[in-house]
Amino acid sequence: MEPRCANCCMRSVCLPCRLDDAELEKFDDLVCTTRRVARGQTLYRAGDKFEMLYAVHSGSFKSACASRHGAEKITGFHFPGELMGMEAISRLEHNYDAIALEDSEVCVLPFAALEAAARRMPELQRQLLRVLSGDISRDQGLMLMLGGMSAEQRLAAFLLSLSRRYGHMGYDPERFVLRMTREEIGNYLGLSTETVSRLFSQMARDGLLGVNQREVELKESEALMELVGY
């Protein structure tokens, strides 16, 4: 029987995507289990001891922490093929809650075993570094977005980022379903729910987007990129 990772529809975009068959079989032994997380349930919480990384197999998650006043602050969204928990490596405890946006499933990777395997498999080590680099780039992009962009630019940049990520997963980058609510988008972008709803309507009137509830079509991607300054 072939290893589970070899049969996975997310293999081409997940951590072992560049491993050969022999390495993939060894990597498959690292995946200790899969775990299902119902919509609204928590995979791990801020302050939990760090022992595992989680590869999203299906569904989606948000990462969030509590503000000084106790309100939820969303720090990111996670989709199939992406790793969660990398931010906890340095402190050995999780910085955020990971909450399922829909019924989801993750593959559980014990970090100590993964770290040891990476020393034996240079390609796996390089891929881990690529994932870390991608996380850092997204964090820097968020800081730039919140610090120097208008509300319209923030939403456009967010939608373009989702487009790239959906395209990377093999889905249509021009038409996709938002897994998060308008309120969650606003929370992430530092905007009110009303502002987000108004901007969606405005962009639809301007012909930049097609919007049908949570389904979004990017009709003028180049115009959105010009708006953001890409």
Kinemage of the C-alpha trace (Angstrom):
@kinemage 1
@onewidth
@group {chain A} dominant
@subgroup {mainchain}
@vectorlist {calphas} color= white
{ca met a 1} P 0.000 0.000 0.000
{ca glu a 2} L 1.305 3.437 -0.885
{ca pro a 3} L 1.884 5.907 1.945
{ca arg a 4} L -0.935 8.256 2.790
{ca cys a 5} L 0.961 11.364 1.683
{ca ala a 6} L 1.488 9.854 -1.772
{ca asn a 7} L -2.275 9.550 -2.218
{ca cys a 8} L -3.159 12.950 -0.760
{ca cys a 9} L -4.728 15.505 -3.088
{ca met a 10} L -2.750 18.226 -1.267
{ca arg a 11} L 0.645 16.561 -1.724
{ca ser a 12} L 1.777 18.954 -4.462
{ca val a 13} L 1.387 22.012 -2.209
{ca cys a 14} L 2.131 20.537 1.225
{ca leu a 15} L 5.379 20.116 3.159
{ca pro a 16} L 6.577 16.898 1.430
{ca cys a 17} L 5.891 18.220 -2.088
{ca arg a 18} L 9.533 17.999 -3.227
{ca leu a 19} L 10.423 14.632 -1.681
{ca asp a 20} L 11.163 11.580 -3.825
{ca asp a 21} L 9.242 8.338 -3.304
{ca ala a 22} L 11.695 6.876 -0.787
{ca glu a 23} L 11.792 10.094 1.248
{ca leu a 24} L 8.024 10.406 1.037
{ca glu a 25} L 7.577 6.954 2.543
{ca lys a 26} L 9.816 7.936 5.457
{ca phe a 27} L 7.965 11.217 5.861
{ca asp a 28} L 4.645 9.397 5.939
{ca asp a 29} L 5.802 7.550 9.050
{ca leu a 30} L 6.066 10.931 10.826
{ca val a 31} L 2.372 11.684 10.468
{ca cys a 32} L 1.146 10.229 13.738
{ca thr a 33} L -2.548 10.807 13.097
{ca thr a 34} L -5.149 13.019 11.516
{ca arg a 35} L -7.537 15.105 13.556
{ca arg a 36} L -10.950 16.473 12.681
{ca val a 37} L -11.962 19.853 14.050
{ca ala a 38} L -15.578 20.981 13.829
{ca arg a 39} L -16.476 24.500 12.778
{ca gly a 40} L -15.884 26.920 15.647
{ca gln a 41} L -13.804 24.441 17.632
{ca thr a 42} L -10.199 25.088 18.680
{ca leu a 43} L -7.241 23.005 17.489
{ca tyr a 44} L -4.876 24.545 20.051
{ca arg a 45} L -4.890 27.576 22.321
{ca ala a 46} L -2.441 30.356 23.118
{ca gly a 47} L -0.183 29.176 25.923
{ca asp a 48} L -0.468 25.475 25.051
{ca lys a 49} L 2.829 23.592 25.053
{ca phe a 50} L 4.314 23.302 21.568
{ca glu a 51} L 4.889 19.721 20.460
{ca met a 52} L 3.182 19.382 17.087
{ca leu a 53} L 2.877 21.095 13.741
{ca tyr a 54} L -0.396 20.766 11.871
{ca ala a 55} L -0.799 20.515 8.095
{ca val a 56} L -4.260 21.537 6.951
{ca his a 57} L -5.686 18.678 4.889
{ca ser a 58} L -9.169 20.082 4.345
{ca gly a 59} L -11.162 23.064 5.548
{ca ser a 60} L -9.682 26.287 6.899
{ca phe a 61} L -8.676 27.983 10.144
{ca lys a 62} L -8.129 31.404 11.624
{ca ser a 63} L -5.420 32.233 14.152
{ca ala a 64} L -6.391 34.726 16.829
{ca cys a 65} L -5.264 36.152 20.140
{ca ala a 66} L -6.898 38.301 22.794
{ca ser a 67} L -6.302 42.049 22.797
{ca arg a 68} L -5.483 43.940 25.979
{ca his a 69} L -9.207 44.465 26.438
{ca gly a 70} L -10.026 40.801 25.915
{ca ala a 71} L -11.424 41.153 22.391
{ca glu a 72} L -10.461 38.685 19.678
{ca lys a 73} L -7.767 39.853 17.238
{ca ile a 74} L -7.371 37.741 14.108
{ca thr a 75} L -3.767 37.371 12.981
{ca gly a 76} L -4.092 35.059 9.989
{ca phe a 77} L -6.002 32.490 7.958
{ca his a 78} L -4.831 29.004 7.009
{ca phe a 79} L -5.847 26.802 4.079
{ca pro a 80} L -5.194 23.262 2.755
{ca gly a 81} L -1.526 22.440 2.293
{ca glu a 82} L -0.402 25.096 4.794
{ca leu a 83} L 1.333 24.455 8.116
{ca met a 84} L 0.085 25.815 11.421
{ca gly a 85} L 2.038 26.232 14.630
{ca met a 86} L 5.370 27.424 13.216
{ca glu a 87} L 5.245 30.603 15.320
{ca ala a 88} L 5.568 28.499 18.482
{ca ile a 89} L 8.970 27.000 17.668
{ca ser a 90} L 11.048 29.679 19.423
{ca arg a 91} L 9.064 29.916 22.683
{ca leu a 92} L 7.886 26.282 22.733
{ca glu a 93} L 4.336 27.427 23.362
{ca his a 94} L 1.616 28.589 21.030
{ca asn a 95} L 1.073 32.322 20.639
{ca tyr a 96} L -2.430 32.105 19.174
{ca asp a 97} L -5.640 30.125 19.214
{ca ala a 98} L -6.271 28.112 16.025
{ca ile a 99} L -10.019 27.982 15.339
{ca ala a 100} L -11.758 26.109 12.514
{ca leu a 101} L -13.737 28.317 10.126
{ca glu a 102} L -15.561 25.218 8.858
{ca asp a 103} L -15.443 21.473 9.493
{ca ser a 104} L -11.753 20.755 8.905
{ca glu a 105} L -9.092 18.068 9.128
{ca val a 106} L -5.375 18.339 9.877
{ca cys a 107} L -2.408 15.981 9.733
{ca val a 108} L -0.495 15.949 13.027
{ca leu a 109} L 3.325 16.142 12.790
{ca pro a 110} L 5.406 15.690 15.981
{ca phe a 111} L 7.981 18.463 15.698
{ca ala a 112} L 10.872 16.580 17.355
{ca ala a 113} L 10.547 13.740 14.840
{ca leu a 114} L 10.137 16.193 11.964
{ca glu a 115} L 13.260 18.094 13.036
{ca ala a 116} L 15.277 14.860 13.184
{ca ala a 117} L 13.997 13.796 9.766
{ca ala a 118} L 14.933 17.172 8.279
{ca arg a 119} L 18.548 16.596 9.327
{ca arg a 120} L 18.537 13.363 7.326
{ca met a 121} L 16.632 14.749 4.337
{ca pro a 122} L 18.093 18.020 3.001
{ca glu a 123} L 15.120 18.611 0.695
{ca leu a 124} L 12.729 18.432 3.637
{ca gln a 125} L 14.917 20.887 5.530
{ca arg a 126} L 14.879 23.288 2.573
{ca gln a 127} L 11.107 23.019 2.323
{ca leu a 128} L 10.725 23.825 6.027
{ca leu a 129} L 12.828 26.938 5.467
{ca arg a 130} L 10.633 27.895 2.498
{ca val a 131} L 7.541 27.593 4.678
{ca leu a 132} L 9.130 29.714 7.409
{ca ser a 133} L 10.142 32.311 4.841
{ca gly a 134} L 6.596 32.418 3.490
{ca asp a 135} L 5.194 32.968 6.981
{ca ile a 136} L 7.629 35.823 7.590
{ca ser a 137} L 6.733 37.413 4.243
{ca arg a 138} L 3.013 37.250 5.066
{ca asp a 139} L 3.629 38.829 8.471
{ca gln a 140} L 5.641 41.633 6.875
{ca gly a 141} L 2.930 42.125 4.278
{ca leu a 142} L 0.322 42.455 7.008
{ca met a 143} L 2.395 45.076 8.823
{ca leu a 144} L 2.745 47.048 5.583
{ca met a 145} L -0.959 46.675 4.869
{ca leu a 146} L -2.087 47.911 8.264
{ca gly a 147} L 0.498 50.650 8.457
{ca gly a 148} L 0.355 52.444 5.146
{ca met a 149} L -2.670 51.424 3.078
{ca ser a 150} L -6.118 52.915 2.725
{ca ala a 151} L -9.155 50.785 3.562
{ca glu a 152} L -9.781 50.078 -0.129
{ca gln a 153} L -6.156 49.074 -0.679
{ca arg a 154} L -6.246 46.750 2.331
{ca leu a 155} L -9.244 44.840 1.024
{ca ala a 156} L -7.807 44.673 -2.497
{ca ala a 157} L -4.478 43.374 -1.164
{ca phe a 158} L -6.289 40.792 0.959
{ca leu a 159} L -8.299 39.497 -2.004
{ca leu a 160} L -5.200 39.325 -4.209
{ca ser a 161} L -3.397 37.383 -1.481
{ca leu a 162} L -6.292 34.927 -1.281
{ca ser a 163} L -6.245 34.636 -5.071
{ca arg a 164} L -2.569 33.645 -5.050
{ca arg a 165} L -3.097 31.124 -2.275
{ca tyr a 166} L -6.131 29.530 -3.933
{ca gly a 167} L -4.211 29.362 -7.205
{ca his a 168} L -1.312 27.671 -5.409
{ca met a 169} L -3.751 25.050 -4.106
{ca gly a 170} L -4.866 24.319 -7.669
{ca tyr a 171} L -8.189 26.146 -7.447
{ca asp a 172} L -9.511 28.939 -9.642
{ca pro a 173} L -7.606 32.075 -8.554
{ca glu a 174} L -10.224 34.369 -10.068
{ca arg a 175} L -13.331 32.893 -8.438
{ca phe a 176} L -13.478 31.514 -4.902
{ca val a 177} L -15.622 31.273 -1.788
{ca leu a 178} L -14.617 33.293 1.250
{ca arg a 179} L -14.432 30.992 4.268
{ca met a 180} L -14.448 33.912 6.678
{ca thr a 181} L -17.206 36.411 7.462
{ca arg a 182} L -17.130 40.119 6.661
{ca glu a 183} L -16.621 40.708 10.376
{ca glu a 184} L -13.575 38.423 10.433
{ca ile a 185} L -12.112 40.109 7.350
{ca gly a 186} L -12.552 43.494 9.014
{ca asn a 187} L -10.987 42.245 12.225
{ca tyr a 188} L -7.940 41.003 10.323
{ca leu a 189} L -7.584 44.174 8.244
{ca gly a 190} L -8.276 46.615 11.065
{ca leu a 191} L -11.555 47.773 9.507
{ca ser a 192} L -15.147 47.820 10.709
{ca thr a 193} L -17.613 45.275 9.350
{ca glu a 194} L -19.616 48.124 7.828
{ca thr a 195} L -16.551 49.424 5.978
{ca val a 196} L -15.774 45.979 4.566
{ca ser a 197} L -19.362 45.517 3.359
{ca arg a 198} L -19.373 48.997 1.805
{ca leu a 199} L -16.088 48.338 0.007
{ca phe a 200} L -17.321 45.040 -1.438
{ca ser a 201} L -20.398 46.838 -2.775
{ca gln a 202} L -18.312 49.702 -4.138
{ca met a 203} L -15.834 47.393 -5.881
{ca ala a 204} L -18.729 45.450 -7.378
{ca arg a 205} L -20.299 48.668 -8.722
{ca asp a 206} L -16.923 49.691 -10.156
{ca gly a 207} L -16.683 46.385 -12.022
{ca leu a 208} L -13.641 45.160 -10.090
{ca leu a 209} L -15.457 42.294 -8.380
{ca gly a 210} L -18.426 40.021 -8.768
{ca val a 211} L -19.945 39.358 -5.352
{ca asn a 212} L -22.631 36.792 -4.520
{ca gln a 213} L -22.777 36.459 -0.731
{ca arg a 214} L -19.431 34.764 0.078
{ca glu a 215} L -18.544 33.908 -3.517
{ca val a 216} L -16.158 36.429 -5.044
{ca glu a 217} L -14.964 36.824 -8.626
{ca leu a 218} L -11.948 39.007 -9.383
{ca lys a 219} L -13.043 40.609 -12.649
{ca glu a 220} L -10.173 43.088 -12.947
{ca ser a 221} L -7.124 41.638 -11.206
{ca glu a 222} L -4.744 44.059 -12.914
{ca ala a 223} L -6.801 47.035 -11.765
{ca leu a 224} L -6.746 45.658 -8.215
{ca met a 225} L -2.964 45.301 -8.411
{ca glu a 226} L -2.648 48.875 -9.644
{ca leu a 227} L -4.839 50.009 -6.767
{ca val a 228} L -2.553 48.299 -4.271
{ca gly a 229} L 0.607 49.435 -6.053
{ca tyr a 230} L 1.951 46.022 -7.065
